[in-house]
Amino acid sequence: MEEKARQLLLLAAVAGVGAAFGALSTAAVFSFLSRAKRREGYVRKLLESNGGAGGPHAGSTGPGARLHDSSDLLSDEVVAEQLTRNIQFFGVESQKKVTESFVVVVGLGGVGSHAASMLLRSGVGRLLLVDFDQVSLSSLNRHAVATREDVGTPKAYCLKKHFSLIYPECQIEARVQLYDSSAEDEILSGQPDFVLDCIDNIDTKVRYRLKKDHGIEGGIPVVFSMEKPKAKLLPFQGSKEEETPSDYQIVPGFRVRIIPVLGTIPAIFGQVMASYVVTQLAQLDFQTEPIVNLDLDHYRVLHHRLLEHEELIYGSAKQVLVDAEEVMYIVKELWRGRSARDQNMKDTGRKMWRSVNELMLVRWDKSKSAGVSNLILLKFSEADAHESTTLDQIKDEEPEFHAMVSRVLKRAETEFAL
């Protein structure tokens, strides 16, 4: 009985404390509901300004339709909470740069839909989404947001509908339009911070035309894989013997043969594109994985070549403080398999193997040992010229090159804790 009384007293005490907390909780709930109602009205207005759920007029949203300037979006508690992990990662000022940015995504299939989706979720303030095509049932295995209800809907409108529910503050313009030379001035107007080429036909790809029409072969960030395809194009099957693939093209230049697609692969490419763009917008400095397709034998050749050069120039190889594995780090991580004087990324695969035959490591500062933080990769002719000059001359005559090399070697010094 005494034990029962103690339990009742304990329950009463808990009930008393619970009543006090209950009053506070009720007040908090009412406060939360009040804020929620305000947010609901706020979000509804944003959805209306963005064209609601999309449709034939979903592309009409323009700069004048904004509720407020994107520069103060982070002052809104809903937006700040939604983007809190990004703010913690980048910092407020860097996230503001993302929020104030304008990005164009051309091609909204397996790659483009994932890229656009993560740009939106990362807080990009303005998006132009461009694609002439519609959502198909077979594309649901790789599309970022499309559902069965969206089948037959233009991809641009589909994305806008879903995006407006995810981040209604973003100014979204959707265009059902084919990107070609007649439309590019209009599509690329407005000074976008980035344009993502997620097009799956060759004739209208931005990178292809830059090389073909303008001779530009470098300086454009590209996401690609050096792996050999695991699946081939399926054979063309027309309904009549005399038919050709061109008879089935929606527009000239588009492929009609089917490519078997594992849905995760285009998603990975789109995510990588979005990661690069967002970090660039936030001005976050990071090192991408070097594209160097060399094996250990190549690094051993370069190491042996260094030893021979040291004996020829300095009479001994005793000052060589690196082995073949450290040569791998220097060549791959620091110089990306290319001469320090030619850091463009156009040679890969077999071209890179051939280039190794004309490259060698030499000391940057001849007064110091040939260690990890004092070796640069040069072509033979460049190495000869380097041996006949001084660092002071390079600094006076080529200050940008001197600063770049110093920065790269400083990185090696930091990473090896030298």
C-alpha positions in Angstrom: 0.0 0.0 0.0 2.8 2.3 0.9 4.6 1.5 -2.4 1.3 2.2 -4.2 1.0 5.6 -2.6 4.6 6.5 -3.6 3.8 5.6 -7.2 0.6 7.8 -7.1 2.6 10.7 -5.6 5.2 10.3 -8.3 2.5 10.2 -11.0 0.9 13.3 -9.5 4.2 15.0 -9.5 4.8 14.1 -13.1 1.3 15.2 -13.9 1.9 18.5 -12.2 5.1 19.1 -14.1 3.5 17.9 -17.3 0.7 20.4 -16.8 3.2 23.2 -16.5 5.1 22.0 -19.6 1.8 21.4 -21.3 0.9 25.0 -21.0 4.2 26.0 -22.4 3.9 23.4 -25.2 0.4 24.6 -26.1 1.7 28.2 -26.4 4.6 26.9 -28.5 2.3 24.9 -30.8 0.0 27.9 -31.3 3.0 30.0 -32.1 4.3 27.3 -34.5 0.8 27.0 -36.2 0.6 30.8 -36.5 4.1 30.8 -38.2 3.0 27.8 -40.3 -0.1 29.6 -41.6 2.0 32.7 -42.4 4.5 30.5 -44.2 1.6 28.7 -46.0 0.3 32.0 -47.4 3.9 33.1 -48.3 4.6 29.9 -50.1 1.3 30.0 -51.9 2.1 33.5 -53.3 5.5 32.2 -54.4 3.9 29.2 -56.2 1.5 31.5 -57.9 4.3 33.8 -59.0 6.2 30.8 -60.4 3.2 29.7 -62.5 1.8 27.1 -60.0 2.1 23.6 -61.2 3.4 24.4 -64.7 1.6 24.1 -68.0 1.4 25.9 -71.3 2.3 29.3 -69.7 4.8 28.0 -67.3 7.6 29.7 -69.1 6.2 33.1 -68.6 7.9 33.8 -65.4 10.5 36.6 -65.8 12.7 38.8 -63.7 9.7 41.1 -62.9 7.8 38.2 -61.3 10.1 37.9 -58.3 8.5 38.5 -54.9 11.7 40.0 -53.7 15.4 40.3 -54.5 17.3 37.0 -54.2 20.0 38.8 -52.2 17.8 38.8 -49.1 16.3 35.3 -49.5 18.6 33.9 -46.7 17.0 36.4 -44.2 13.7 34.4 -44.6 13.5 31.8 -41.8 12.0 29.1 -44.0 14.7 29.5 -46.7 17.5 29.8 -44.1 16.3 26.6 -42.4 15.9 24.7 -45.7 19.4 25.7 -46.8 21.0 25.4 -43.4 23.3 22.5 -44.3 24.6 24.4 -47.3 25.1 27.5 -45.2 27.1 25.5 -42.6 29.2 24.0 -45.5 29.8 27.2 -47.4 29.3 30.0 -44.9 26.6 32.7 -45.3 28.4 35.0 -47.7 29.3 32.1 -50.1 25.8 30.8 -49.9 24.5 34.2 -50.9 26.6 34.0 -54.1 24.8 30.8 -54.9 21.4 32.2 -54.1 22.0 35.3 -56.3 23.2 33.2 -59.2 21.5 32.5 -62.6 22.1 29.1 -64.3 20.9 27.8 -67.6 20.3 24.0 -68.0 19.9 22.8 -71.6 18.7 19.2 -71.9 16.5 17.9 -69.1 16.8 14.1 -69.4 18.7 11.7 -67.1 21.7 14.0 -66.8 20.1 17.5 -66.9 17.2 16.7 -64.6 19.6 15.6 -61.8 21.9 18.5 -62.4 19.0 21.0 -62.3 17.4 19.3 -59.3 20.6 19.6 -57.2 21.2 23.2 -58.3 17.7 24.0 -57.1 18.1 22.2 -53.8 21.4 24.0 -53.3 19.6 27.3 -53.4 20.4 28.7 -56.9 18.2 31.7 -57.2 17.3 31.6 -60.9 17.0 28.7 -63.3 16.3 28.6 -67.0 15.2 25.1 -68.0 15.3 24.2 -71.7 14.2 21.1 -73.6 12.0 20.4 -76.5 11.2 16.8 -75.6 8.5 15.2 -73.4 8.7 12.8 -70.5 8.4 9.2 -71.7 7.5 6.1 -69.7 10.9 4.5 -70.4 12.7 7.6 -69.1 11.4 7.2 -65.6 14.3 4.8 -64.7 16.7 7.8 -64.8 14.7 11.0 -64.5 15.2 13.0 -61.2 11.6 13.9 -60.4 9.2 12.7 -63.2 6.3 10.4 -62.3 3.9 8.4 -64.3 1.5 11.3 -64.2 4.1 13.4 -66.0 4.4 11.0 -69.0 3.6 13.0 -72.1 4.3 16.3 -70.4 7.2 18.6 -71.7 10.2 17.9 -69.6 10.7 21.6 -68.9 7.2 22.0 -67.5 7.5 18.8 -65.5 10.6 20.0 -63.7 9.1 23.4 -63.0 6.0 21.8 -61.5 8.1 19.7 -59.1 10.7 22.4 -58.4 8.1 24.9 -57.4 7.1 22.6 -54.6 10.6 21.9 -53.5 12.0 25.5 -53.5 9.3 28.0 -54.5 11.6 31.0 -53.9 13.6 30.1 -57.0 12.7 32.0 -60.1 12.2 29.3 -62.7 11.6 29.8 -66.4 10.7 26.7 -68.4 11.1 26.7 -72.2 9.9 23.9 -74.5 12.4 24.7 -77.2 15.1 23.1 -79.2 18.5 24.5 -78.7 20.1 25.4 -82.0 21.9 28.3 -83.7 18.7 30.2 -84.3 17.7 30.1 -80.6 21.1 30.3 -78.8 21.2 34.1 -78.5 17.8 34.1 -76.8 18.5 31.2 -74.6 21.9 32.4 -73.5 20.8 36.0 -72.9 20.7 37.5 -69.4 24.3 36.9 -68.5 24.0 33.5 -66.9 26.7 32.5 -64.4 26.8 29.0 -65.9 25.4 27.1 -68.8 25.1 23.3 -68.5 25.2 21.4 -71.7 23.2 18.2 -71.0 22.1 17.7 -74.6 22.3 14.1 -76.0 22.7 14.8 -79.7 26.0 15.9 -81.2 24.9 18.6 -83.7 23.6 21.0 -81.1 26.1 20.3 -78.2 27.9 23.5 -77.1 31.3 21.8 -76.7 31.2 20.1 -80.1 30.5 23.5 -81.9 33.1 25.3 -79.9 35.7 23.0 -81.4 34.2 22.6 -84.8 33.3 26.3 -85.5 35.7 28.2 -83.2 38.7 26.0 -82.7 38.3 26.1 -78.9 39.7 22.8 -77.5 40.2 23.7 -73.9 39.1 25.8 -71.0 35.6 24.4 -70.8 35.0 22.1 -67.8 33.7 18.7 -69.0 32.4 15.7 -67.1 33.2 12.4 -68.9 34.3 8.9 -68.3 37.3 7.1 -69.8 35.6 3.7 -69.2 34.6 1.6 -72.2 30.8 1.3 -72.6 29.4 -1.9 -71.2 26.4 -1.8 -73.5 26.1 -1.0 -77.2 23.4 0.8 -79.3 20.5 -1.6 -80.0 20.1 -2.3 -83.7 17.7 -0.2 -85.7 14.4 -1.8 -86.5 12.2 -0.1 -88.9 8.7 -1.2 -89.8 9.6 -1.5 -93.5 12.8 -2.7 -95.1 13.4 0.5 -97.1 13.2 2.7 -94.0 16.4 4.2 -92.6 17.1 5.7 -89.1 16.7 9.3 -90.5 13.1 8.5 -91.3 12.4 8.3 -87.5 14.3 11.4 -86.4 12.2 14.0 -84.6 14.6 16.6 -85.7 17.7 16.3 -88.0 20.8 15.0 -86.2 19.1 13.3 -83.3 19.8 9.6 -82.7 16.9 7.1 -83.1 18.7 3.9 -82.0 18.2 3.1 -78.3 21.0 3.2 -75.8 20.5 0.8 -72.9 20.9 2.9 -69.7 21.5 2.0 -66.1 19.6 4.8 -64.4 22.3 5.6 -61.8 24.9 6.6 -64.4 23.4 9.7 -65.9 22.4 10.7 -62.4 26.0 10.5 -61.3 27.1 12.7 -64.2 24.3 15.3 -63.4 25.3 15.3 -59.7 29.0 15.9 -60.6 28.0 18.8 -62.8 25.9 20.4 -60.1 28.6 19.9 -57.5 31.1 21.6 -59.7 28.8 24.5 -60.5 27.7 25.1 -57.0 31.2 25.1 -55.5 32.4 27.5 -58.3 29.5 29.8 -57.6 30.3 29.7 -53.9 34.0 30.3 -54.8 35.0 27.3 -52.8 38.5 26.2 -53.8 38.8 22.4 -54.3 40.9 20.0 -56.4 39.2 17.8 -58.9 40.5 14.3 -59.5 43.3 14.5 -62.2 42.6 12.8 -65.5 45.8 10.8 -65.8 45.6 7.4 -67.5 49.1 6.1 -66.7 50.3 3.0 -65.0 53.2 2.3 -62.6 55.6 1.5 -65.4 55.2 5.0 -66.8 56.1 6.5 -63.4 59.1 4.2 -63.1 60.3 5.5 -66.5 60.0 9.1 -65.3 61.8 8.2 -62.1 64.6 6.6 -64.0 64.8 9.6 -66.3 65.1 11.9 -63.3 68.0 9.8 -61.9 69.8 10.0 -65.3 69.3 13.7 -65.6 70.6 14.3 -62.0 73.8 12.4 -62.8 74.3 14.2 -66.0 73.7 17.7 -64.6 74.9 17.4 -61.0 77.3 14.4 -61.3 75.3 12.3 -58.9 71.7 11.2 -58.1 72.2 11.4 -54.4 70.0 14.5 -54.1 67.0 12.6 -55.6 64.7 12.2 -52.5 61.8 10.6 -54.3 60.9 7.0 -55.3 58.5 5.9 -58.1 55.4 6.2 -55.9 56.2 9.8 -55.0 56.9 10.4 -58.7 53.3 9.2 -59.2 52.0 11.8 -56.7 54.1 14.6 -58.4 53.1 13.7 -61.9 49.4 12.9 -61.3 48.4 15.1 -58.4 50.6 18.2 -58.9 51.0 18.3 -62.7 48.1 16.2 -63.9 50.4 14.3 -66.4 51.2 17.4 -68.3 54.1 19.9 -68.6 53.9 22.6 -66.1 53.9 25.0 -69.1 50.9 23.3 -70.7 48.2 22.6 -68.2 45.2 22.3 -70.6 43.3 19.1 -70.4 42.8 18.1 -74.0 45.2 15.1 -74.1 43.9 11.9 -72.5 44.2 8.2 -73.1 46.7 7.1 -75.7 47.7 10.7 -76.4 48.7 11.0 -72.7 50.9 7.8 -73.0 52.6 9.3 -76.0 53.2 12.6 -74.2 55.1 10.8 -71.4 57.7 9.9 -73.9 58.7 13.6 -74.1 58.4 14.6 -70.5 60.8 14.6 -67.6 61.1 15.9 -64.0 63.6 18.6 -63.1 64.4 20.7 -60.1 62.5 24.0 -59.9 65.1 25.5 -57.6 68.5 24.2 -58.6 70.0 25.0 -55.2 67.6 22.6 -53.4 67.4 18.8 -53.5 65.1 17.0 -56.0 62.3 16.4 -53.5 58.5 16.3 -53.7 58.2 20.0 -53.3 60.9 21.0 -55.7 60.2 19.0 -58.9 58.3 20.2 -62.0 57.3 18.2 -65.1 58.5 19.7 -68.4 59.0 18.6 -72.0 62.6 17.9 -72.9 63.1 21.2 -74.7 61.5 23.1 -71.8 63.8 21.3 -69.3 66.9 22.3 -71.3 65.7 25.9 -71.3 64.9 25.7 -67.6 68.4 24.5 -66.7 69.9 27.5 -68.4 67.9 30.1 -66.6 67.3 31.3 -63.0 64.3 31.6 -60.8 64.8 35.4 -60.6 64.7 35.6 -64.4 61.5 33.5 -64.5 59.9 35.7 -61.8 60.8 38.9 -63.7 59.9 37.6 -67.2 57.0 35.2 -66.4 55.5 36.3 -63.1 52.2 34.4 -63.6 54.0 31.1 -64.4 56.4 31.6 -61.4 53.4 32.2 -59.1 51.5 29.2 -60.4 54.5 26.8 -59.9 55.2 28.2 -56.5 51.6 27.7 -55.5 51.6 24.1 -56.7 54.8 23.2 -55.0 53.5 24.9 -51.8 50.6 22.5 -51.9 53.1 19.5 -52.0 54.9 21.0 -49.1 51.7 21.3 -47.1 50.4 17.8 -48.0 53.7 16.1 -47.1 54.1 18.3 -44.0 57.6 19.4 -45.1 
